[in-house]
Amino acid sequence: MKLALLRLLILTACFCGLLQGCTSSQTQDQKLTLTGASTIAPLVTIMGKRFETQNPRVQIDVQTGGSTRGLVDAKQGLADIGMVSRSLTATEQEGLQVFLIGLDGISIIVHKDNPLNEMTQAQIQDIYSNRVNNWKDLGGKDAPITVVHKAAGHSTLDLFLQYVELENLEIQADVIIGDNQQGIKTVVGNPNAIGYVSIGSAEYDAQQGVAIKLLTLDEVAPSAENVAKGTFPLLRELNLVTYGESNPLAQKFIKFMLAQENHDLIEQQNFVPPQN
């Protein structure tokens, strides 16, 4: 009798263990990893928080590192979704699904106390090639120009080089930075600095009272409005990419980001939502 009871207890414990294992696997938390462009990361982060609120057992993990990292990680399976803040070449698109989530531009920024309000492509080219290295030569105060430049792997760098028609080796930089916030903080901390960052990031921070100024470029103001019109000289796409057959959670999150009801978060970051 005792032996039979013992066997019954063991079988019951095993069954409960199996049942608990099945239940936990069915309700297991899910994690979605996105890597890449620092320009897109803040937007994806706030989108992720809204998505997590509606999907409590999902965690959205956002990591930066530049558009190149986003492409490589997506193709190598190191990220579920890559963030790329530019258009892709035909070669880069092979095997990828590309989703346009917004439009942005690249703005030249200086400290808010800098008396200059506008620049031309030629003047920026002169500054970054060290042909002009004092603000007085541009109508500013007598002070050396601190040139802030992007590190390799960031699409902002590639687009900037195309615009100023310079090779990266020709750039005479004083400070090398990674993401937009590093660039903004560097300019805030140095009244003689000049840099270039996302219009969305810079416009948002300037509206919050951060001590930067966005310069009019070739007589066109750097604003989300002019990005939407397509009149600003330095424009770019904001894309999410997946490789092959993306998992259902990645598809769900991308659909969520593209949904009209979530465009308010895109506009909140001073980006322009894609036109439907």
N, C-alpha and C positions, 0 to 999 in steps of 0.2 A: 504493500500500500504506500509506504513511504517512498519507495523507489519510483513508483508510477507518478506520485505527486511531484517528485523532484524533476522527472522528465517533462512533465506538463509545464512546470515553472520555467525550465530552460527553453522549451519550444516557444512559450509565450514571450519571453524576453527577446529571443531571436526575431520573432515576428514583429514585435514592436520596434526593434532596432531597424529592421528592413523598412517598415512603414515610415519611420521618422526620416530615414535616409531619402526615401522617395519624395516625401513631402518637402524636405529642405532643398532638394535639387530643383523641385518645381518652383519654389519661391525664392530661389537664390538671387542675390543682388547681381545686376548686370553693370558692366563698366564699358564706356565708349571712350576711346582715346583719339584725340585730334592733335596733330603736331604741324608746325610750319610757321607761316607769316605772323610776325608780331603785330602787324597792322590789323589783322582779322581777329587775333586772339581775344581782345577785350569784348568784341561783339559776340563771339562764340561763347564766352564765359557768361555773359548776362542772359544770352539765349538758353544756355545750358541750365542756369538756375531756374528759369521759367519752366523748362522742360522737366527738370527734376521735381518741381512742385506738382506737376501733373502726372508724373511717373515716379512715385516715391522710391521704388526699388532700383532706380537707375542712377549711376554716377557718371558725370561727364568730366573727363580729365583733359585739360587743355595745356599743351606745352608749346613753347615758341622755338626759335632756332633758325628762322628764315624760310622762304618759299622753297629753296632747294631741298632743305630737310623734309618739308611736307611732301614733295614729290617722291623723294627717295624712300621715305618711311612708308608711304602708301603702297608703292610698288613692291617693297620688300616685306610687307605684312607687319611692319613694326607699329603702324598706326591704322586704325579703322578708316580714318578720314584725314586727308592732307589739306592744309590751308595754303593757298597760293595767291598772292596779291598782284597778279598780272595775267595777261593772256598766255596761253600755252602754244608752243610751236606744234606743228603736225607730228614731228617725231616724239615730242614729249607726251602727246595725247594717246599714243599707241597703248592699248590695253586699259586705258583710263576712262572713267565716266566723269565728265566735268559739269559742275553746277554753278552757274553765275548767281551770286547772292547779293551783289551790289556793285556800285561804282565809286571810285575815289580819285583824288589827285595828289600830287606831291607839291608841297609848298616850301618856299624858301622862308626861313624864320630867323629873326634877330631878337635881341633883347628889346623890351618895350620902350626903353629909354633911348634907343638908337633913333636919331632924327630922320633916317631914310624911311621912305614908305613904299618905294618901288624900285625894281631893277629890270635889266634886260638880259637876254640870253648871253650877249657878248660880255657884259660886266661880270656875270657869274663865272663864265669861262675864264676871264682874266684873274679873278680871285682864286679859283681852284687850281690854276696852273702857275700861281705865284707871280704873275705879271703885274698884278696890283696887290699890295700887301698892307696898305694903310687906308683907313676910312676917309682921310682927308682928300684922297684922290677921287673919291666918289661924292664929295660934297658933305661928308660927315666930319666928325671931330678928328683931331690929330692923335690917332691911336692905332697900334698894330692890329690887323685882323686875325682872329683866331679861327682857323678853318676846321670845321667839324665834318667828318666824313663817315660813311657807312662801311661796315666790314663786309667782306665777301660772303656770298650766299644769300643776300637779301635782294629781293626784286627791286626795292626802292633804289638801291645802288645802280643796278643795270639800267633802269629807266632814266635815272639822272645822267649817267654817262652818255646815253644816247642823245639826250637833250642838249648837253653842253658840248657834244662832239669831241670828247676826250677819251683816251684810254686810261684805265685805272692807274697804270704806272706813271702817267703824266700828272696825276693829282699830288699836290703838295699839302698834305694834311697835318694839322697839329694834334688833333684828337680823333681817334677811331672809336665809333660807338656801334652797338648792336641794334636794339629795338628803338622805337619812336620815343618812348619815355626817357631813355638814356640821352637821346639827342636833345629833347626839350629841357631836361634838367641841366645839361651842360650849358645850354644857351642862357637859361635863367641864372646860372651861377657865374656867368662871364659876360659883362655888358659889351665886350668887343667881339663876341663870337657870332658866327653865321653857320647855319646848318640847313638840312632839308629833311622833312618828315611828311607823314600822311596829313593831308588837309583835314580829314575827319578828326584825327587825334589832336592836331594843333588848334583847330577851330574850337573843339570841345573844351580844351584846357584854357584857351584864351577867354572863353565865355565864363569860365569858373574863376577868373582873376589871376591866372598864372601869368608871370611877367614875360610874355613873349609877344611878338608882333609878326603877323603873316604879311609878307611883302607882295604887292601887286606885281605880276610877272608879265612882261611884254604888254602892259596896259590892260591886263585882265585881272580882276580881283580873285584871289583864291577863296572860293566859297562853294558850299554844296550846291547852291543855285547855279553857278557857272559850270560845275561838273555835270549837273543834270542837262544843261543846255549843250554841253560838248564844246564850249568855247575856251576852256582853260587849256593852256599849252601842254601841261603834264598830266594826262589822264591815264587811268588804269582800271582793269577789272579786278574784282574780288571773287575768288573761286574756291569751291570745295571740290576735292577729287577723291574718287575711290577706285580701287583696282579690281578688275574682273567683276565677279558677282559679289557685290557688297552684302554684308549681313543685314538681316531684317531691322535690327536696331539702328544701324547707320542710315538705312533708307528712311526709317521713321523720323529720325532727327533732321535729316536734310529736308524732308517734306515739311517738317515743322518750321524750319528756318525760312523756307520759301513761301509759307502761307501768308496771305494778305493780312491776317489779323496780328501777325508778329512783325510787320514792317515798321511798327512804331519804334521797336528797339533798334532797327537799322538807322532810322532817322535820328534817334536819340544820340547815336554815335557820330552824327553829322556825315553819314554816308548816304548815298542815293540808292534806294531800292531798285531792283531790276524792273524794267517795264514789262508788264504781262501782255 
